Amino acid sequence: MVSLTNISPAQASKYFFESKDNYYTRVPGEWFGKGAEWLELRGSINKDDFEKLVNGENKAGNLLIEPGDNKKHRAGIDLTFSAPKSVSITAEILDDTRIYQAHDKAVNTALQYLEEHFAQARKTTKGVTRFVDTGNLVIAKFQHDLSRELDPQTHTHCVVLNITRRPDGNWRAISNEELYYNKMLLGQIYRNDLALNLKELGYQVEAGAKGLFELKGIPDELIKEFSKRSRQIEAKAKELEKEMPNANEQKLKEMAAVDSRSAKKNVDMEWVKQDWERRLAEKGFKKERLAKRLLKQKTFEKTMLHHVNQALNILSERESVFSREEIVATALKLSLGEKGIEHVEQEFKTSRELRSVTEGFYTTREIKFIERDIVDQLLNGYSQVEPAFVSYDVQKTELDHLTHDQKKALKHILTSNDRVTGIQGDAGTGKTTMLSVASAEFRKTGFEVTGLSLTAKAVDELNKVGIRSQTIDSFLVSGNNEATTKRVLIVDEASLLGSKKFYHILNQMQEHDRVILVGDVKQLQSIEAGGIFRKLQELKVIKTARMAENIRQKTEHMKQAAIELAEKRVDKAFKRLDNKERFIEIASREERIHAVAEAFTENCDKDKTLVIVKSNQERIQINEAIRNAIQKNGRSNQRSIKTAIWQTQNLSGVEKSMAMSYRKGDHFFVSKSGGGLSAGAAGTVVHVDREKNIIQAEVSFRDKTKVKKIDLSKHGLKLNVYRASEREFTKGDKIVFLKNDRKLAVENGRIGKILALDSKGNMIVRTEQGKEVSFNTHNYAYFDHGYAVTEYKSLGQTTNKVLYVADTRDMANYNSFYVAATRGREDMYVFTNDKAELQEQVMIEQIKTSTLDFDKQLNFEKQGLLEDTNEKSFEIGIDKVKNMGFEIAF
C-alpha cells in the first residue's frame, strides 16, 4: 500500500520528532536522493538539519526556496510505503528482523525510480512555463513498525522535500503532478521488489489480481485480527460519507485515515509484544510453529513469460495507445513474485511488439498496422465501385414519410461510388427507418443487403425492418462470406466498433462489395480499442452524411434539449431542464436511491419508465429499492421465487489473466478461438490452481463436452466470466436479459415483464415488443431485475420517461448524459448529488485513443494517398496468418 499527503513545516517537524513517535520509529531516519547528496545530507537525519530543509533552507540556514504566493512554504509530501499485513506480522510478531532490510531495499527501489523518472521543476521563459526534468530529490525516510492501534505495521514515511536542483544549478520547488499521477505505479514497484526480496529469504508469496500480495502460510484470520486500523478507517469512511456525500471513495478513506487517528500513546514495547502473543495464542497459533510453517511452503516453477508483451495484449483490448507507465504497471502486476522493475524495464526495451507513437506513448505493432491499413483500404476504395443509382430522386411521393435529413442520407449512400461510406446519425433521427428504405432500393438493383451490428438487440431491430442481419462476431466466425453477387454490408452502431473488427470486416469484402457505416459518435464509445468510426470522420477518410433532424422526442423541452446536446451546447440543455425542474439534487446516496424508487413507483406508467445508472453496484441497489417500494404498495400477495442467476463479473484484463479471480462453479463463455478453445464455447470451472495460474473446466461446444486445462496467462482474455448470485423475483417484475440465446430468441439488453412463474423455476416473460418467452431458470439464468439498467444496456432503448441517476463520484461525461437524455420520448429527471459538478463533467467528452492521431503521414490535402512504409511491407499479412490459427514468433 502507498499513500500521499501534503505536509507543512510544522506538521513535518512535529510528526517525525515528537517524543511519542520515537516508540513507533524502529531506527533513526536517514537521508536519500541525489539532491540530498548535493546538499551534503548523508546517513542519519539531524533534527536541526531536517527543520531547516522543511522550511526551504540549507544546512547553513540560507534560503534555497522562496515562499509561495501565500508567503508560506510547503514542506513536501509524505509518501508512505506499507508492507502487506502478513509481512508485518512475520517481521514484528514472529521476529524475523531480516524483513526490515527487505522492506527498506524495496522502498529504495521505488524512490530511485521516482527520482529518475518523475522529479521535475517548473521553468518560465518569456512568460511560458514548462516542466523540466531534474533527476534529483531530497528525501527523509523514517521507518516505523506500529500502527496507532498498536498492531504490527511495517512502513516507511518518505518525506519528499519540496526542493530540487534544476539543470541550470538553481534550487526550485518540485512539481508534484507526476508524483501524484504515478502513485500507484510506485506502490507496485515497491511490492514487486519486496516480494522478490522475501522469496530470497525463503518465503513464498500469493499474488492477488489487484497487484497486491500476502505471504503464503499466514491465515486470513490472523490478517484480520491484526488489522484494527484498517477496520477503523473503513468505519470512519462510512460515517464521513454521510457528512460529505460528494467525496469519492478514495478521498473519504484518506480523510478517514486522518480523522480516525487516535492520539499516539506512550508505548511499552514489552507489553505490546506480550499482547500480540496472547492474541496469537487465542487464535490457536504458536510463534515458533507458525514461523517454521511459513518457510516450508511449496514452490512451483512457473513458465517464464514476456510480461510486457502480455501487458500489451491486455491494454490493446481497450485502447490503441497507452502510456509507458500504464504498460510498466500492468506488466508488474502480472509478474508479481517473479520480476521486479529492473527486469520489466529490460523487457520494455527489448519488446518487438512495442511501437512508439510519440514521446511517452506507445501502441502495438499489430494495432499500428491495422489502423494504418484501414485508412489505406478506404482511400484506395475511392470511386472504385459502380453506384446503385447514378442519380436518385428523393422527392418522389413514396418517400414523403422521410425527413429532409433521411432523404439526404439515403441519396448519399445510393449514389456513392466509394467502397465505404458513412452516416453520422444523431440519436432519434430515424436511422433505422432510412436504412429500411435504402435496403429495398439496393435490392432493386441486384444487391444483396446484409446488416451487421455488435449487439443482437440491434440486429433484431434491423431484421424487423426487413434487413437480413447478424452480429459482427457471427459474420466473422462463419467463414463463408464469399458472396456470389454484389453485396452491401450495413454496419449499424458503428460508434461501438473497434479497429480490429472493422479491419476484419474490410478483409471479408469481395471486389464489388461496399460497406455503409452508420452510427453516432456522440453516444458511448467502443469498448474495444480504436473508436475508428469517429477517427475516420475526423480525418475525412470517409464521405459522411449527417442526420440531425430529431423525430424521437415528443415534448418540446426534450426535443430542444436533445438538439442542444447533439450540438454540444451543454449549458443550454442544462438550463432548459433546470427551468423545468428536472434536476433532483440529493447529496446522500442512500436518500437519493430512496427518492428514485419513490419517483418510479409513484409514476402511473411504470412499464414505459426506465432508470439509467452508471455502475452495476448502483443498478443492483436501485432495483432492490424499487422492488421493495412496489411490494409496500400492494404487490406483497403475488407469488415470488428465489433463484440463482448468472451475473457477469466485469473482470479487467489483468483479473481475467489471474487464477485468483476465479472460483469453482464459475461459468464462462469463450469470445475468441485459440489454445484449443472455440469461440462461443461455454465452460464451468471445476478446479482453480493458483500456483500454476490455470483453471480446469468442463467446456462444451457443439454438443460435445471435454475437460480442459486453461492457462490463464495465455488465454484468460478470451473468457467472459459469470458467477451465481441469488435473487428474488415476483410476478409483475421487470427483468433484463443479459445474454443472447437463439433458442429463446432473446437478446442481451432486452427488457421484459414476468407474466407467470412457479416454484420449479418456470417463467413466462413478455418483452417490450409484445413477444412471450417461456423458460426455466435452471436452464437459462442470464437475467436480472430490469427497472434500472446501466448506460451501455440502455443503448438502443426508447421509452417514455427516463430517470437518470448520476453520482459525480462515478464520473459522468458528455456521452453518457447524451445517451440518457435521448432515450426518453417525453421526459427525463436527473437525480444527482451535485448539479454544478455534473454539468462540469458533462462538458468532457469520452474519446478513444487511436494511432492515427499521431501518424504524421496523414496529411491528405497536401499528400493525397498515403505511401507504403517499410514497416507495412514487413508486417503485411501478419493478422491474416494469426487468424488461420498459427502463432508467430520473432
N, C-alpha and C positions, 0 to 999 in steps of 0.2 A: 504494500500500500504506500502511496505517496500523497502528500498534501502540501499546499502552498498557502502562505499567509503573509501579507504585508505587515511590517512591524516598524514602529517608531524607535528613535534612540532610547527613550525611557523604557519602552517595553523590552527592548533587547537587553539592556543592562540589568534590569530587574529580573527578567525571566531566567537568564543564564548565570547570574551571580548571586541571587538571593540565597541566604543560608540554608533554607529548607531544601532548595534544589540540589544541594550537594549530596543529599541522601539518594536522589534519583540518578545522579551522574556517576557512571561506573568509573570513568577515567577523566583526567583533565582534558579540556578542549584543546584542539590543535588546528593550526592553520593549513589551508590547502589552496593551491592555484598559482598560476604564473604571476598574476597581479600581486599576490601576497609576497612572492619571492622578490619582485621588483621593489617592494616596499620594505624588504628585509624582515619579513614576518615569517618565522620558521618555528616548527616544533610547537611546544605548549603555549597556550594563549595567556598572555598577561592582561589582567583586568584593565589596567590603565591604557594599554595599547588598544584594547578592544573598544573602550568607551570613546577614545579619540576617533577611531575609524568609523564607528557608527554615527558620529557627528560630522563626518566628512573631512577629518583632519588626518595627517600622517603622524608617525610616532613622535615627531618633534613638536607637534601642535600646530603645524602650518596648514592652512585651509587648502584642501585639494578640490573640493566641490562646492560651488556657490549654492546657497539655499534656493529652494524653488520660489515660484511667484508668491506663495503664501508665507514666505520668509521662514519656512520650516524645511528641515532636511529629512528625507525618508531614509531610514537606516538601511533597509534592504528587505529581503524576502526570506522567510523561514521555510526552507524546503526540507520536509521531514520524510525520511525513509523508514518504514516499519517492517520488521520481519513478520512472516506468517506466524500465527499463534502457535502452531506446533513447533516451530523453530525456537520461539521464545520459551516455551515450556521445556524444551530439551536443553537450552542454554542455562536458564535460570533455576529450574527445579531439579533437573537431572544433572546439573553441574558440569556440563561439557563446555569448558571455557574456550575450546578451540573454535567454537561457533562465533565468538566475538570477532576474531580475526577474519573469518569467512564473511561475516556481515560487513565489516569495515572495508574489506577488499572490494566487495560488490558496490558499496556506496561510492568508493573512489572511482570505480569504473564508470558509473553513471555521471559523476561530477566531471570526470575528464571529458566525456562525450559532450556534456553541456558546455564546457569551456571551449572545446574545439569547434563546435557547430552552431551554438546559439548565443555566444557572447557578442553583444552589439552595443554601440553607442550611436547617438544622432550627430550629424554634422550639417550645418546650414551654410550654404554658399550662395550669395546673391539672392537671398530670400527663399531659396529652395532647400528643404530639409530632406536628407536621405539617411538611410541606415548604413553604418559602417561596421564590418566585422572586425573584432578586436583580438579574439583568441586568448583573452586573459580575464580572470576573475579573482576577486579576493573573497575567500570563503572561510568562515569559522565553524568547525564541526564540534558538536557536543553529543557524546554517546550516552544514552540513558537506558535503564533496564527495568523500569517500573511504569505502570500506568498510574493515574491519580487514585484509582481504586485499589492500588497495591496488588494488581495482577501482574504476572510476568509479561513484559513487553519490551523486547529489544528493539530500540530505534535510535536514529541519529538525527538531531536537528542540525541542518546545514544552513547557516545564516549567509546567504549570498549578499554581500555588502553592495550598496548602491554606488559602486565605483569601478571603473575600468580604464585602461590606458589605450587611447586611440593610436593608430599607426603614426600619427604626426607627433606623438610624445605627450600630448595633453591628457590629463585625467578628466574624465567626464562621468556623469551619471549613466548607469546602464539602461538600455532599452529592454524592457522585460516582456515585450509581446511574444517573442519566440519561446521564451521560457514557459509562459503560461500555455501557449498553444501546444507545446510538446511535453507537457507534464506527464501524460500517460505513457509516452514513449520512454521517458527517463525512468519511470517506475518499472516498465517492462525490462529495460536494460539491467536494472538492479536485480530484479527477480531471476532473470536468466543466469546472470553471473553468480548469484547466491546459490541457485540450485546446483550449478556445476561445482562450486566450492564445497558444498555439503556432500556431494557424491564422492569427491576426493577424500572426504573424512570417513567414508564408509556408509553413508546414509543413502536411502532411496527416496525419490520424490514422486508424488502423484499429481500430474498436471491437470488443471481444470480447463474448461472451454473458454473461460474469460481471461486467460493469461495469468491465472493465479496458481498457486500450488501449496500443498501441505506435505509434511514428511510421512512416509508410509510407516504404519505401526502406532501412530498416535490416534486413539479413538476419537470420534466426533464428540462423544460426551465430555471428554476432557477439554477439548477446544471450547465447547460451550461453557463449561464450568469456569474456565479462566478467562472469559470474555465479558466480564461485567461492564466494562467501559463501553463496549460496542452496543450492548443491550440498552445501556443508559442513553447513549446518543440516539438510538432509534426511537426510544420512548419520548425523548425531548423533541425530536424532529416532528413527531406526530402532534405534540402539543403546539409547537410553533406554527404548524400548518394552519391551525385554526385562527391564530393571530395574524399570520401573513400568508393568506391563501394564494397569492400571486407568485410567491417564490418557488423556484423549481426545486426538485428533489435534492440535487447536489448542493445548492445554496442552503437549503434547510439543514442538511447534515453538517455543513461547515459551521453554521450558526449554532446548531445544537452542540457541537463539539466544544464551542466556547462557553455557551450559556449553561451547560450542564457540568462544567468543571467544578468539582469540589475543591475546597481550599487544600493546598498542599499540606501534608502532615509531617510532623517530626517522626521519622521512621526508625524503629528498632528492627534492623535487618534480621537479627536472630529470631525475633518473634515472627516476622514475615515468612521466613524460611520454614519455621515450625508450622505455621498456619497452612502453608502450601502442602506440606507433607501430610497434615491432618486431612485436608480436603482430598488429597490424592488417595489416601487410605480409605476414606468414606466411599469413594467410587470403586474400591476393590483393587487398587493398584499399589505396587511397591516400586520404589525408585530403581533399585538395582535390577529387578526383573524386567521393568519397562525399558531401561537403558539397553540391556542386552538384546531384548526383542527388536529394538529399532535397528541394531547393527546386523541382524540376521534376516532382513527382508530379502526375498528372492530378486534376482536381477535377470533381465531379459535383453538380449541383443536385438535392437531394432534395425530395420532396413534403413540404411542411410539415404536420405532424400535430399534433393536440392530445394531447400525450403523457400528460397527467394522465388524460384520458378513456381512452386506450389502457391505462394502468396500471390503471384501474378495471375494464376488461374482463378483464384478466388476473387480478387479485386476486379478482374476484367469481366466477371459475370454481371457486374452492376454499372461499371463506369469504363470509359475508354481511356481516360487519362487519370493518373494518380500521382501524388507527391512521393518524393523519396522517403519521407518519414512514414507515410502510410505503408509503403512496401516493407520497410525495415521492421516496423512494429508488428505487422501481420506475420512476417517470417519468424520473428522472435516468439510470438505466441505459439506458432506451430511447432517450433523446435525447443520449447521449454523443457529443460532437463537434459537436452542433447547438445545445444550450441549456445554460445554467447555472442555478444555484439561483434567481436573481432571476426568470428567465423562467418557470421551473416554478412558483414561488410565485405568480406572476401568473395562470398557468393554473389553479392550485388555487382561487384566489379567484373566477375567472370561470366555472368549470365548471358547466354546467347539469345535469350528470348526478349531481353530488355531493349527498348529503343527510347532515346531522349527526344522529347518534342520541344522543350525549352528549358531554361535553367531551373533545375529542381523538380521538374515534372517529366513523367515517363509514360510509355504505353508498351504494349507487347508487339512483337514482330507481326503476329497474325492480325491484330486489330489495325495496325498501321497499313498493312497491305489491303485488308478488306475495305476499309473506309476510302482509301485512295482508289481502289479498283471500282468501287461503286460509282464514284464520280466519273472515272474514265468510261465505264459502260454507258452511263447516262449521256455523256457528251457525245460519245460515238453513236448513240441512238437518235440524235437529232435528224429529222427529215429522212428517216430510214424505213418507214412503213407507209403503205397506202392508207389514206384516211377512210373511215367508214363512209363519210359523205364529203364530197368536195365543197359543197355548201349545204347549209341546213336552215330551213325556215322555222324559227322558234315562234313566229306569230300565228301559226295555224291554230284553228279553233280547238283542236283536240288537246292543246297544251295550255288552254286558258286557266286551268286549275293551278298552274305553276306560277311562282313569283318571278319577278324580274331576275333575281339572282340565280334561281333554279334554272331558268332558261339560259342565262349566260353560261353557267357551268355546263349545262347539257351541250350547248353548241361547242364549247371549248373542247370537250373530250371526244365528241363525234367527228369533229373536223380536224383534229390534230394528226400530224404525220410523224410525231415523235413516238419512240417506243415506250417512254414513261412520261406520264402527265400527272398533275396533281390538282386536288380540290381542297382548299382550305375552307372548311365549313364551320362557322361558329356554332355554338350549342343552340339547338332549337330552330335551325334554319331549314330543316326538311331535306337533309342529305339523302336519307333512305328513299324518300318519295322520288327524288330526282333520279337516283340510281335505278329505280324500277323502270322508269321511262327509258333511260339510256340503255338498259339491258335489252328491252324489247326492240329498240331501234337497231342495236348492234346485231341482234339475231336476224333481223330482216335482211341484212346484207351478208349473211353467211357466217357470222362469227359465233363461236361457242363462247358462252359467258360463264365464268366461274367466280364466285365470291369467296374471299378469304378473310379470316379475322383471327386474332389471337384467342378470343373468348367464344365459347359455344353459345353464349347468350346472344352475341352479335350475329353469329352465324344463323341462329334461329330466326332473328328479325329479317335477315336478308332472304332466307328461304320463304318466309311468309309473303314477301312481295314478288315472288317468282324468280328470284335469282338463286340458282342451284349453288349451294355454298358448303364449305367445310373449314375446319380450323387449319391454320397455317401448319401446325405440327403434323396433322394427319396428311396434309398435302405433301409435305417434305418427306415424311416417312414412307408413304405409299410406294414411291419409287417408280411408278408407271405414269409419269407425267408427259410422255411424248405424245403430243396432240396430233391427231390425224387431220385436223382442219385448223384454220387460223383462229386464234383464241384471244379473249380479253380476260385478264385477271384483275378483278376489283378488290383491292386490299383496303378493307374498312378498319376504322380505328387505328389509322397509320401512325398516330402520335405515340401509340404504345409499342411500336415496332422497334426492336433493337437492330443494330447494324448487321450482326451476324445472320439473323434470319432473313433480312432483306437481301443480303448478298446471296444466300442460298436460293431465294425466290428468283432472283435475276438469272442465276445459273441453271434454273429449270426451264427458262424460256426457250422457245423454238424461234426459228428465223422470222416468222410472221406474227409472233405474239406481241401483245402490248400489255402494259401494266398501268392501272389507274390507282394512285394513292389518294385515299380520302380520309380526312381526319381534322382534328382541331388542336393545334399546338399549344393553345392556351389551357387545355384541360391537363389532367395528370399525365406525367411523362412516363416513358417506358421504364419498366423495372429492369430490363436488360440494358447492357451498355449501348450507348450511341446516340439516342434521340435523333435518328437520322432524318426523319421527315422534316423536323424543324430546320436542321442544318442545311438540307438541300434547298429549302425555300430561302433561307438567309443568303446562301451563296448564289441564288438564282440559277441553280443547275437544272431544275425542272420548271417548266412553264406552268403556272398555277393560277386557277380562277378562284376568287374568294366569294363565299356566300355569307352575307352579313345580315340579311333581312329576317328578323325573328318572327316565327309563326307559332312558337310553342306557348309562350306566356300569354295568359288571357286577361290579366288585370293590368291597368296602366302602370302602376308603380313597379310591378315585377318585370313588365316588358322593358320599361325605361332603365331599370337597374341592370337588367341583362345586357342591354345595349351599351350602357356606360362601362360595365365591367369588361365587355368584349373590346371596347376601345381603350381600356386600361385607365379610365377616369375613376379610380377607386374612391377618391374623396367625394365625388358627385354621387356615386352609388351608395356610399355610407350615409351621406346626408339625406338622401331620399328615403332610405329605410329607417333612418333615425326619426325623420319627420313623421313617419307612420308608426312610430313607437314599436319598431320591430326588434330592437336590441333589449334583451333582458340581462342586466349586469348583476351577477351574484358572485361574490368573492369566494365563498365556501364551496368546495367541490361537492360535499355531501348535500348541502342545501340546493345547489344547482341541479344535481341529479334528481332530487325530490321534485323540484319545480318542473323539470322536463317531463317526468312521469305524470305529474298533475295536469300539465298542459295537454298531454296526449290523451289522457282518459276523459278530460272534460270536452274534448273535441267530438263533434257529432259524426264526423266522417273518418273514423279510425282506419278503415281499410284503404283510404286514399291519403293517409298521412305517413310520412317516412322520417325517422330520426337518423341523422347522419353524424357520425363521430369520427375522431382521428385515430384512436387507439383501440386495440382489441380488449384491453382491460376495461376501458370505459364502456365499450359496447356491452360487455357481459353485465356490468353493474347497472346500466340503464335498462337493459332488457329485464333484469330481475326486479328493478324498481317498478317498471310499468306493469309487469305481471302481478306484482303484489297489490298495486293500486287497482287493477282491474278486478282482482279477487275480492277486494273490500267493497267494490261497487256492484256486487251481486252475481259473481260467477263462481262462488265458492261451492255450489252444489253440482258443478259439472265434473264429469269423470276426468281423473288425472292418472298419469302413469309416470314412474321414474324409469329412465332407461339410459344406457351408456351411449354417448355419441363420440365420434372421432373428431377431435379438434386439431387443426393444423398447428404445428409448433413454431412456425415462422423462424426457423433457425438461420443464423448468419452462416456465411461460407466457412468461417473458422469452426463454428459449432458443428456443422454438418461433417466436418473432417475429423472430429474427435469423438472417441467412443464414450467419453464422459457424458455426452448429450443424449445417449440412447438408453432405453430400458427394455427389459424383456417384456414382450407383449405389444410394443410399438408397431404400428403399421407404417408402410411406406409405399410410394409409387416411384417408378424409375422414369426420369424425364428425358434421359439421353442414353443411347446404346453405347456399349463399350465394357470391356473387362468381364465378358461373359454375361452381361445384363442386357436385356432388351427394353427399349423404350416402351412404356405402357405396362410393363410387368408390375405385379403387386407383391408385397412381401410382408412377413410378420417376423419380428426379431425373436429368436428363441434363446440366444446367448450373447452376452456382451463381454469381450475380452479387452479390458482397458490396457493391459500390459502390451499387447501386440497391436492395439488400436484397430481391431477388427470386430465385426459382428457376424454371427451365424444366423441365417434367416431361411425360412421356408418361402421360396419365390415361385409365384405362379404366373405362367404366360401361355396363352392359347390352350387352356385346359390341362396343362402339364405343370406339376409342382415338383421342384427339386430343392434340396437343402444346399445352400451356397455359403461360402465364407467371403465376406466383402471387406476388402482393405479400404478403410475409410480415408486414409491419406491419399489414395489414388482415385477412389470412386464415390466418396461421400457427397460431392457436389451434385451427383446425379439423383440423389434421393430427396423426395418431398415427404416429410415425416409427420405422422398423426399420432395423437395419444388419447386414450379413452378418458372421458370425463362424464360424470353423471349429471343429468338434467331432468327436471320435471316438466311434463307437457300436459296441457289441458285442452279439451275440445274448444275450438274457437281461437286457439293461439295462432299467432302469425309466426311463420318459420321461414328461414332462408336456406336454400340448398347450397352446399359447399363444395360439391364435386360433380362433374359431368357423369351422367350414366345413360348410355344409349338405350339399354333395355327399358328403363323407366321413362326415357325421353325427358330428362330434366337437365338443367344446365347450372353450372356454378354461378351463384348470384341471383338465381330466380327466386322470387318470393311467393309464398302461398299461405293458405289458411287451413288449419286442421278441421275437417268436417266430422270425422269419427275416429275413435281409437279404442283399443281394448287391452286387457291385462297381458295378452300374449304378444303385444308389440305390433299388432296390425294397425295400420294408419291409412286414412284416406285424406288427401290434401287437394284442395282446389287452388290452382295457380292464379295469378292476377289476370292471365289471359283466358281464364274460364275452363282450363283443362283439368280433369280429375286424375290424380295419380295415386295408385294404391301400392303399398309396400309394407314389409315387415322390418322393424328397426334392428332386428338381429342380422338381417341381410344387407340393409343399406342404412348406415348410421352417420352419414356425412351431411348433417344438417344441424341447425341451432335456432334459438329464438330469433325472430326476424323483425322485431319492432324497430330496433336500431341496427344499422349496418355501417361498416367503415366506408371511407370515401371511395376506395377502389371498387368495393362491391356496389356502390351506388351508380357507377358508370353505366350508361345505357338505360337507367331507370327514369321514368317520368311519373310524377304523382301530382296530386292537387296541392298538398301543403307539405312543406319541409320544416322540421325543427333541427336546426344545425347547432351542434354543441362544439364550441371552440375554446378550449382552455389554452391560453397563451403559453403555458409551460410546456405544452406539447408541440409548440412551434407551427402555427398555421403559415400559409403562404398564398400567393395570388391564385395559383392553380387550384388549390383545394377549395378556396372560397368561391371561385368562379364555378366549379363543378356543383357545389352545394346550391348556389343561388340559381342555377339554371335547371335543376331537377324539378322544381315546383311550378306548376302552371299558374296557380292562383296566389300563393302566399308563401312567405318564409319568415320564421322567427329565429333569431340568433341568440343563443344562451352562452354568455362568456363571463369570464372573471374580470376582464379589463378591456373595455371597448376601445380606448385610445391606443393601447398596446396592440390590440388585434388589428386595427387599421394600419399601424406601422408595419406589422408583419405581412399583411396582405399586399403591401406595396412591393414586396420582394417576390420575384418570380423564380420558380423552380426550373433550372436549366441543366440538362445533362451535358457532360463533357464530351468533346469529340477531338480526334487528332486533326480534323480538318480546320479547327480553329488556329492551328499552328503551322499549317502547310503553306510555306512561302511561295510555292509554285501556283497556288490557286489564285491567279490574277487574270480572270478571263477577258476583261476588257482590253488588256494590253497584250496578252499572250495567245489568246484563243485556246485551242485544245491543249491539254496537258501533254507533256512529253514523258515517255517512259523513263524510269530511273534504273540505275544498276541494281538497286535493292529489289525492284519489282521483277526484273528478269531473273534474279536469283530465287525469288520466293514464289513465282507464279506456279500455281498448281498444288501448293502445299495443302491448302484446305481441302481440295478435292481428293487428294491421296488419303488424308486423315478420314474423310467420310467413307472411304472404301474399307475402313477397319484397320488400316496399317498405323503403326506408331513410327514417328520419325525421330531419329537420333542424329545428333551432330557432334 
